[in-house]
């Protein structure tokens, strides 16, 4: 994927949308020094180029999923294939192929310890998985969504 250059106006629009993804173009326009139509065009272009997605981010704890963990997974075959299978498991919300100690990392959100056990068992039973280490989150300290805007 080709890198996209963001000018200062694009960055300012993104920063504002990170605070309030539902901000009206009429509110954004004076903040970034453009017309409402120009802001709309910029936002559409950023979306079309895959730079931004405007989504609702939920808080798993408030929705009854207080147990979060990162699963470090070692595989005995192609990591991409195994990662794709793992990404289809309910409660897995983030899956990456990695280097280092683990071949695949998968973040999971669960209702309780029993649910975490069920999810980890499903991961262990996935073809190609040779080992799983569960790293339970004790407290979320920081989570940012501001890459490339500072």
C-alpha angles and dihedrals in degrees: 000000000000119000115249121221115225119201122209093267092053089049092049091050091049092048090053092047090050088060094044118006090188095056111141118244087235089061094045096048099072091041092059099030099247137110120265090251092051091051090050090052092049093049091047091049092049090051094045091051091051094244094123140020120193107219141149111255112209128207106234093202093057089049094055100268104111096154115083126169143168114229115210106206131193117199135199097208139028108339093210093057093047093045090053091052092048092049089063093061114106112250093029104114103167129032129176137171107233144182125232128040095352131044095205133023120201126183116210135190118205141180095228143335092285091055090048089053091051092050093046090049090053089051091048090051092053114113110260098022111127101169140006128197117193117213107188117207113238097185135352106235101176140358119176133186099185104102115156098004100095 
